Amino acid sequence: MSLTVRSVIRQDYDQWLTLWDGYNAFYGRSGATALAPEITKMTWQRFFDAYEPVHALVAESGGKLLGLTHYLFHRSTTAIEPSCYLQDLFTNEAARGKGVGSALIYGVYERARLAGAPRVYWQTHETNTVAQSLYDKVAERSGFIVYRKIF
């Protein structure tokens, strides 16, 4: 399979939305718990706003988008350089196990290097063992546990 990882373009919206909806459904954000449409709209708009630190890559083969990843840069109190947070990663079911996820991760690694960010990090749900088998090959577990409070 010939695979290209590239920045998202406006013409990708319909295919990106299908992947985005699949990602959100995977994490239980569908039906009554779906993201509000304005969140999806704003997320899409941020990819094309030069003042936003939020970016998107897609994996494409034969004109079809097979996966997406969203990442952002932010400051840290422990480094001068920016950090890169890989926020979302998703491949369609037919593309899983074919290198699409790792290609997207390596695409983020390259963008982080170009931006001067020496660190890329992300989190996944503890039950997502399939993804963890990939992540264990391309990164190291930090040992940190994530806490959150939702208002």
GROMACS elastic network, one bead per residue, 0.5 to 0.9 nm:
[ bonds ]
;  ai    aj funct       b0    kb
    1    61     6  0.71451   500
    1    62     6  0.88701   500
    1    98     6  0.84871   500
    2    60     6  0.83633   500
    2    61     6  0.58288   500
    2    62     6  0.75977   500
    3    59     6  0.65313   500
    3    60     6  0.56781   500
    3    62     6  0.81119   500
    3   100     6  0.77571   500
    3   103     6  0.84471   500
    4    58     6  0.80937   500
    4    59     6  0.55676   500
    4    60     6  0.51625   500
    4    61     6  0.64281   500
    4   103     6  0.85772   500
    5    57     6  0.65710   500
    5    58     6  0.56365   500
    5    60     6  0.63530   500
    5   100     6  0.87889   500
    5   103     6  0.69754   500
    5   104     6  0.64713   500
    5   107     6  0.65619   500
    6     9     6  0.88191   500
    6    56     6  0.85249   500
    6    57     6  0.53738   500
    6    58     6  0.56380   500
    6    59     6  0.66298   500
    6    60     6  0.78774   500
    6   104     6  0.88749   500
    6   107     6  0.78644   500
    7    55     6  0.78333   500
    7    56     6  0.59003   500
    7    58     6  0.62147   500
    7    59     6  0.88942   500
    8    11     6  0.83279   500
    8    12     6  0.64912   500
    8    13     6  0.84842   500
    8    16     6  0.83288   500
    8    47     6  0.77769   500
    8    48     6  0.89158   500
    8    55     6  0.83048   500
    8    56     6  0.57061   500
    8    57     6  0.53354   500
    8    58     6  0.58462   500
    8    68     6  0.86783   500
    9    12     6  0.55389   500
    9    13     6  0.76792   500
    9    47     6  0.87307   500
    9    48     6  0.82845   500
   10    13     6  0.58451   500
   10    44     6  0.87939   500
   10    48     6  0.81829   500
   11    14     6  0.76806   500
   11    15     6  0.87803   500
   12    15     6  0.56067   500
   12    16     6  0.57227   500
   12    17     6  0.83519   500
   12    58     6  0.89077   500
   12    65     6  0.80751   500
   13    17     6  0.58537   500
   13    18     6  0.86016   500
   13    44     6  0.80185   500
   14    17     6  0.51301   500
   14    18     6  0.64479   500
   14    19     6  0.89176   500
   15    18     6  0.51750   500
   15    19     6  0.65047   500
   15    20     6  0.86203   500
   15    64     6  0.76597   500
   15    65     6  0.62439   500
   15    66     6  0.87890   500
   16    19     6  0.51600   500
   16    20     6  0.59678   500
   16    21     6  0.84965   500
   16    58     6  0.79835   500
   16    65     6  0.72060   500
   16    67     6  0.82079   500
   16    68     6  0.73001   500
   17    21     6  0.59091   500
   17    22     6  0.83861   500
   17    40     6  0.84939   500
   18    21     6  0.52078   500
   18    22     6  0.62333   500
   18    23     6  0.87099   500
   19    23     6  0.61364   500
   19    24     6  0.86355   500
   19    65     6  0.81658   500
   19    66     6  0.78543   500
   19    67     6  0.66963   500
   19    68     6  0.70191   500
   19    90     6  0.70619   500
   19    91     6  0.71670   500
   19    92     6  0.66509   500
   20    23     6  0.50382   500
   20    24     6  0.62071   500
   20    25     6  0.85309   500
   20    40     6  0.85259   500
   20    68     6  0.78306   500
   20    90     6  0.78464   500
   21    24     6  0.51521   500
   21    25     6  0.60555   500
   21    26     6  0.85409   500
   21    29     6  0.85606   500
   21    30     6  0.79701   500
   22    25     6  0.50622   500
   22    26     6  0.61072   500
   22    27     6  0.87969   500
   22    90     6  0.79239   500
   22    91     6  0.86351   500
   22    92     6  0.75265   500
   23    26     6  0.51147   500
   23    27     6  0.66059   500
   23    28     6  0.88562   500
   23    29     6  0.84908   500
   23    88     6  0.80856   500
   23    89     6  0.77799   500
   23    90     6  0.57836   500
   23    91     6  0.80978   500
   23    92     6  0.86835   500
   24    27     6  0.52348   500
   24    28     6  0.62986   500
   24    30     6  0.65757   500
   24    34     6  0.75270   500
   24    35     6  0.78940   500
   25    29     6  0.50812   500
   25    30     6  0.51351   500
   25    31     6  0.85796   500
   25    34     6  0.79355   500
   26    29     6  0.73776   500
   26    30     6  0.85992   500
   27    30     6  0.84134   500
   27   125     6  0.87395   500
   28    31     6  0.86245   500
   28    33     6  0.71722   500
   28    34     6  0.78236   500
   29    32     6  0.79786   500
   29    35     6  0.62822   500
   30    33     6  0.51699   500
   30    35     6  0.71723   500
   31    34     6  0.52597   500
   31    35     6  0.89278   500
   32    35     6  0.89020   500
   33    36     6  0.87876   500
   34    37     6  0.85380   500
   35    38     6  0.81859   500
   35    39     6  0.64885   500
   35    40     6  0.71608   500
   36    39     6  0.54847   500
   36    40     6  0.70150   500
   36    41     6  0.89963   500
   37    40     6  0.52458   500
   37    41     6  0.61979   500
   37    42     6  0.86275   500
   38    42     6  0.59730   500
   38    43     6  0.83907   500
   39    42     6  0.51314   500
   39    43     6  0.59846   500
   39    44     6  0.85623   500
   40    43     6  0.50558   500
   40    44     6  0.62102   500
   40    45     6  0.86476   500
   41    44     6  0.52676   500
   41    45     6  0.62647   500
   41    46     6  0.87477   500
   42    46     6  0.61069   500
   42    47     6  0.89361   500
   43    46     6  0.52686   500
   43    47     6  0.69324   500
   43    54     6  0.83708   500
   44    47     6  0.56601   500
   44    48     6  0.75416   500
   44    56     6  0.89106   500
   45    48     6  0.56151   500
   45    49     6  0.66238   500
   46    49     6  0.50880   500
   46    50     6  0.81398   500
   46    51     6  0.84361   500
   46    52     6  0.59327   500
   46    53     6  0.81426   500
   46    54     6  0.62405   500
   46    55     6  0.75318   500
   47    50     6  0.79886   500
   47    52     6  0.73744   500
   47    53     6  0.83918   500
   47    54     6  0.59116   500
   47    55     6  0.50413   500
   47    56     6  0.62391   500
   47    70     6  0.88846   500
   48    51     6  0.88786   500
   48    52     6  0.81136   500
   48    54     6  0.88723   500
   48    55     6  0.81089   500
   49    52     6  0.54913   500
   49    53     6  0.85431   500
   49    54     6  0.85448   500
   50    53     6  0.77312   500
   51    54     6  0.89473   500
   52    55     6  0.80915   500
   52    72     6  0.86091   500
   53    71     6  0.82784   500
   53    72     6  0.52418   500
   53    73     6  0.54618   500
   53    74     6  0.73860   500
   54    70     6  0.70869   500
   54    71     6  0.58556   500
   54    73     6  0.70129   500
   55    69     6  0.83812   500
   55    70     6  0.55974   500
   55    71     6  0.53651   500
   55    72     6  0.60164   500
   55    73     6  0.87556   500
   56    68     6  0.70567   500
   56    69     6  0.56774   500
   56    71     6  0.63822   500
   56    72     6  0.87416   500
   57    67     6  0.84317   500
   57    68     6  0.57206   500
   57    69     6  0.53315   500
   57    70     6  0.64763   500
   57    71     6  0.84077   500
   57   104     6  0.70900   500
   57   107     6  0.75528   500
   57   108     6  0.77890   500
   58    65     6  0.65546   500
   58    66     6  0.74254   500
   58    67     6  0.55971   500
   58    69     6  0.64206   500
   58    70     6  0.88456   500
   58   104     6  0.72053   500
   59    64     6  0.83975   500
   59    65     6  0.57126   500
   59    66     6  0.55133   500
   59    67     6  0.50911   500
   59    68     6  0.62886   500
   59    69     6  0.86672   500
   59    91     6  0.84966   500
   59   100     6  0.66783   500
   59   101     6  0.85749   500
   59   103     6  0.76945   500
   59   104     6  0.66540   500
   60    63     6  0.61250   500
   60    64     6  0.54420   500
   60    66     6  0.57297   500
   60    67     6  0.74118   500
   60   100     6  0.89871   500
   61    64     6  0.53891   500
   61    65     6  0.65612   500
   61    66     6  0.70880   500
   62    65     6  0.84015   500
   65    68     6  0.78707   500
   65    91     6  0.88060   500
   65    92     6  0.85992   500
   66    90     6  0.85540   500
   66    91     6  0.56247   500
   66    92     6  0.56205   500
   66    93     6  0.87064   500
   66    94     6  0.82618   500
   66    95     6  0.62243   500
   66    96     6  0.89903   500
   66   100     6  0.73236   500
   67    89     6  0.74998   500
   67    90     6  0.54102   500
   67    92     6  0.60706   500
   67    95     6  0.79113   500
   67   100     6  0.67625   500
   67   101     6  0.72553   500
   67   104     6  0.77378   500
   68    88     6  0.76359   500
   68    89     6  0.57899   500
   68    90     6  0.54595   500
   68    91     6  0.64571   500
   68   101     6  0.84333   500
   68   104     6  0.71794   500
   69    86     6  0.72930   500
   69    87     6  0.73987   500
   69    88     6  0.51916   500
   69    90     6  0.65050   500
   69    91     6  0.88108   500
   69   101     6  0.86647   500
   69   104     6  0.64651   500
   69   105     6  0.77599   500
   69   108     6  0.80438   500
   70    85     6  0.86424   500
   70    86     6  0.61374   500
   70    87     6  0.55756   500
   70    88     6  0.50325   500
   70    89     6  0.67375   500
   70   108     6  0.85974   500
   71    84     6  0.67585   500
   71    85     6  0.54853   500
   71    87     6  0.52489   500
   71    88     6  0.69919   500
   71    89     6  0.89965   500
   71   108     6  0.73051   500
   72    83     6  0.82597   500
   72    84     6  0.56454   500
   72    85     6  0.53525   500
   72    86     6  0.66504   500
   72    87     6  0.73336   500
   73    82     6  0.60741   500
   73    83     6  0.55571   500
   73    85     6  0.63153   500
   73    86     6  0.89461   500
   73   112     6  0.82503   500
   73   115     6  0.86993   500
   73   117     6  0.79534   500
   74    81     6  0.89900   500
   74    82     6  0.54266   500
   74    83     6  0.54385   500
   74    84     6  0.65777   500
   74    85     6  0.77673   500
   75    78     6  0.88558   500
   75    79     6  0.78087   500
   75    80     6  0.76574   500
   75    81     6  0.72306   500
   75    83     6  0.62100   500
   75    84     6  0.89760   500
   76    79     6  0.56785   500
   76    80     6  0.72248   500
   76    81     6  0.78642   500
   76    82     6  0.66926   500
   76    83     6  0.68292   500
   77    80     6  0.78386   500
   79    82     6  0.72783   500
   79    83     6  0.82210   500
   81   116     6  0.64446   500
   81   117     6  0.56658   500
   81   118     6  0.71679   500
   81   119     6  0.89529   500
   82   112     6  0.88111   500
   82   115     6  0.80578   500
   82   116     6  0.69934   500
   82   118     6  0.76232   500
   82   119     6  0.80589   500
   83   112     6  0.80569   500
   83   116     6  0.87266   500
   83   117     6  0.52935   500
   83   118     6  0.68876   500
   83   119     6  0.55010   500
   83   120     6  0.64067   500
   83   121     6  0.80727   500
   84   108     6  0.84346   500
   84   109     6  0.86868   500
   84   112     6  0.62798   500
   84   117     6  0.62913   500
   84   118     6  0.80932   500
   84   119     6  0.60716   500
   84   121     6  0.65204   500
   84   122     6  0.87198   500
   85   119     6  0.83750   500
   85   120     6  0.57057   500
   85   121     6  0.52054   500
   85   122     6  0.57812   500
   86    89     6  0.75845   500
   86   105     6  0.81613   500
   86   108     6  0.74283   500
   86   120     6  0.67038   500
   86   121     6  0.60220   500
   86   122     6  0.51091   500
   86   123     6  0.81333   500
   87   121     6  0.86027   500
   87   122     6  0.62240   500
   87   123     6  0.76746   500
   88   122     6  0.84350   500
   89   101     6  0.72500   500
   89   104     6  0.78194   500
   89   105     6  0.81484   500
   90   101     6  0.71621   500
   91    94     6  0.81297   500
   91    95     6  0.62030   500
   91    96     6  0.62905   500
   91   100     6  0.68940   500
   91   101     6  0.65272   500
   92    95     6  0.55224   500
   92    96     6  0.67005   500
   93    96     6  0.54552   500
   94    97     6  0.85652   500
   94    98     6  0.87727   500
   95    98     6  0.57687   500
   95    99     6  0.79651   500
   95   100     6  0.66458   500
   95   101     6  0.87162   500
   96    99     6  0.73091   500
   96   100     6  0.69191   500
   96   101     6  0.74706   500
   97   100     6  0.74513   500
   97   101     6  0.80342   500
   98   101     6  0.80122   500
   98   102     6  0.89149   500
   99   102     6  0.53867   500
   99   103     6  0.60379   500
   99   104     6  0.86586   500
  100   103     6  0.50800   500
  100   104     6  0.62410   500
  100   105     6  0.87130   500
  101   104     6  0.51865   500
  101   105     6  0.62877   500
  101   106     6  0.86930   500
  101   131     6  0.86688   500
  101   134     6  0.79667   500
  102   106     6  0.60895   500
  102   107     6  0.83962   500
  102   134     6  0.72209   500
  102   135     6  0.82717   500
  102   138     6  0.74458   500
  103   106     6  0.51466   500
  103   107     6  0.60579   500
  103   108     6  0.87490   500
  104   108     6  0.63816   500
  104   109     6  0.86804   500
  105   108     6  0.51360   500
  105   109     6  0.62866   500
  105   110     6  0.87700   500
  105   138     6  0.81102   500
  106   110     6  0.62228   500
  106   111     6  0.86775   500
  106   138     6  0.84136   500
  107   110     6  0.51912   500
  107   111     6  0.63789   500
  107   112     6  0.86536   500
  108   111     6  0.50537   500
  108   112     6  0.60364   500
  108   113     6  0.85800   500
  108   120     6  0.79129   500
  109   112     6  0.50985   500
  109   113     6  0.62546   500
  109   114     6  0.87160   500
  109   117     6  0.89831   500
  109   118     6  0.89535   500
  109   119     6  0.83911   500
  109   120     6  0.67593   500
  110   113     6  0.51284   500
  110   114     6  0.62603   500
  110   115     6  0.86641   500
  111   114     6  0.50741   500
  111   115     6  0.61907   500
  111   116     6  0.86932   500
  111   117     6  0.85652   500
  112   115     6  0.50529   500
  112   116     6  0.62219   500
  112   118     6  0.69373   500
  112   119     6  0.74724   500
  112   120     6  0.70896   500
  113   116     6  0.51039   500
  113   117     6  0.56032   500
  113   118     6  0.63950   500
  113   119     6  0.85275   500
  114   117     6  0.75679   500
  115   118     6  0.87950   500
  117   120     6  0.75241   500
  121   139     6  0.85431   500
  121   142     6  0.87950   500
  123   146     6  0.82343   500
  124   127     6  0.83018   500
  124   128     6  0.67168   500
  124   131     6  0.79424   500
  124   132     6  0.77302   500
  125   128     6  0.54013   500
  125   129     6  0.83871   500
  126   129     6  0.70279   500
  126   132     6  0.84646   500
  127   130     6  0.85973   500
  127   132     6  0.89397   500
  128   131     6  0.56656   500
  128   132     6  0.63615   500
  129   133     6  0.62829   500
  129   134     6  0.89270   500
  130   133     6  0.54203   500
  130   134     6  0.70708   500
  131   134     6  0.52852   500
  131   135     6  0.62221   500
  131   136     6  0.86645   500
  132   136     6  0.58961   500
  132   137     6  0.85950   500
  133   136     6  0.53783   500
  133   137     6  0.68488   500
  134   137     6  0.53403   500
  134   138     6  0.66963   500
  134   139     6  0.87816   500
  135   138     6  0.52442   500
  135   139     6  0.57532   500
  135   140     6  0.75816   500
  135   141     6  0.83764   500
  136   139     6  0.56646   500
  136   140     6  0.60827   500
  136   141     6  0.72093   500
  137   140     6  0.78754   500
  140   143     6  0.89860   500
  141   144     6  0.80861   500
  142   145     6  0.87158   500
